[in-house]
């Protein structure tokens, strides 16, 4: 499992871990029964707190995406890509809604918001 953690990001580190593991599950890089690295090894490799990694693993466990067996470790649960994609789509839709509301509250109209979105997609 490959993780790229940015300590300068506005996204909390545990969320970065959760998001990257979800992405690797959806893309098929992490498949059912794949063991995840231990909390301690991820913390050591990434130079972050073990509690941060534990928080990420706990969130994934509570969402049913991984199974943690005491004394054995954490493993990828059965993956239904369609459900995962739907869940991720819903999360993104919520974030878009919040951003659109913010833009509208600042006085931007639909065309201006659409232009900003398209510019971002194109890397401008």
C-alpha positions as CSV (number, residue, x, y, z in Angstrom):
1,X,0.0,0.0,0.0
2,X,1.4,3.4,-1.0
3,X,0.5,6.5,0.9
4,X,1.5,10.1,0.1
5,X,0.9,12.3,3.1
6,X,1.1,16.1,2.9
7,X,1.7,17.7,6.3
8,X,1.0,21.1,4.6
9,X,-2.4,20.1,3.4
10,X,-5.6,21.6,4.9
11,X,-7.0,18.1,4.9
12,X,-6.3,16.3,8.2
13,X,-3.7,13.5,7.9
14,X,-6.2,10.8,9.0
15,X,-8.6,11.9,6.3
16,X,-5.7,11.8,3.7
17,X,-5.1,8.2,4.8
18,X,-8.8,7.2,4.6
19,X,-9.2,8.9,1.2
20,X,-6.1,7.2,-0.3
21,X,-7.1,3.8,1.0
22,X,-10.6,4.2,-0.4
23,X,-9.2,5.3,-3.8
24,X,-6.8,2.3,-3.9
25,X,-9.8,0.0,-3.1
26,X,-12.0,1.5,-5.8
27,X,-9.2,1.3,-8.4
28,X,-8.4,-2.3,-7.5
29,X,-5.0,-1.7,-6.0
30,X,-6.2,-3.1,-2.7
31,X,-8.4,-6.2,-3.0
32,X,-10.4,-8.2,-0.5
33,X,-8.4,-9.8,2.3
34,X,-5.3,-7.7,1.6
35,X,-3.6,-7.0,4.9
36,X,-2.9,-3.4,5.7
37,X,0.4,-2.4,7.2
38,X,0.3,-2.2,11.0
39,X,-0.6,1.1,12.6
40,X,2.9,1.4,14.0
41,X,4.7,0.7,10.7
42,X,2.6,3.3,8.8
43,X,3.2,5.8,11.6
44,X,7.0,5.1,11.5
45,X,7.2,5.2,7.7
46,X,5.1,8.5,7.4
47,X,6.7,10.1,10.5
48,X,3.2,10.7,12.0
49,X,1.5,9.7,15.2
50,X,0.2,6.1,15.6
51,X,-3.0,7.6,17.0
52,X,-3.5,9.4,13.7
53,X,-3.2,6.1,11.8
54,X,-5.4,4.4,14.3
55,X,-8.1,7.0,13.8
56,X,-8.0,6.5,10.1
57,X,-8.2,2.7,10.5
58,X,-11.0,3.0,13.0
59,X,-13.0,5.2,10.5
60,X,-12.5,2.7,7.7
61,X,-13.5,-0.1,10.1
62,X,-16.7,1.7,11.2
63,X,-17.6,2.2,7.5
64,X,-17.1,-1.6,6.9
65,X,-14.3,-1.1,4.5
66,X,-11.7,-2.9,6.6
67,X,-11.9,-5.6,9.3
68,X,-9.6,-5.5,12.2
69,X,-8.8,-8.8,14.0
70,X,-7.1,-8.3,17.4
71,X,-3.6,-9.7,17.3
72,X,-3.7,-10.3,13.6
73,X,-4.1,-6.9,12.0
74,X,-6.4,-5.1,9.6
75,X,-7.6,-6.4,6.3
76,X,-9.6,-5.1,3.3
77,X,-13.2,-6.2,3.5
78,X,-15.2,-7.4,0.5
79,X,-15.4,-4.5,-1.9
80,X,-18.3,-3.6,-4.0
81,X,-16.9,-1.0,-6.4
82,X,-20.3,0.3,-7.4
83,X,-21.2,1.0,-3.8
84,X,-17.8,2.6,-3.2
85,X,-18.1,4.8,-6.2
86,X,-21.6,5.8,-5.2
87,X,-20.4,6.7,-1.7
88,X,-17.4,8.7,-3.0
89,X,-19.7,10.4,-5.5
90,X,-22.1,11.4,-2.7
91,X,-19.2,12.8,-0.6
92,X,-18.0,14.8,-3.6
93,X,-21.5,16.0,-4.4
94,X,-21.8,17.3,-0.8
95,X,-18.5,19.1,-1.0
96,X,-19.5,20.6,-4.4
97,X,-22.8,21.8,-2.8
98,X,-21.0,23.5,0.0
99,X,-18.6,25.2,-2.4
100,X,-21.4,26.3,-4.7
101,X,-23.3,27.8,-1.7
102,X,-20.2,29.7,-0.6
103,X,-19.6,31.0,-4.2
104,X,-23.3,32.1,-4.4
105,X,-23.1,33.8,-1.0
106,X,-20.1,35.7,-2.3
107,X,-22.2,37.0,-5.2
108,X,-21.0,34.7,-8.1
109,X,-23.5,33.6,-10.7
110,X,-23.9,30.2,-12.4
111,X,-21.7,31.2,-15.3
112,X,-18.9,32.5,-13.1
113,X,-19.0,29.3,-10.9
114,X,-19.0,27.1,-14.0
115,X,-16.0,28.9,-15.4
116,X,-14.1,28.5,-12.2
117,X,-14.9,24.8,-12.1
118,X,-13.9,24.3,-15.7
119,X,-10.7,26.3,-15.2
120,X,-9.8,24.1,-12.3
121,X,-10.5,20.9,-14.3
122,X,-8.2,22.1,-17.0
123,X,-5.5,23.1,-14.6
124,X,-5.6,26.8,-15.3
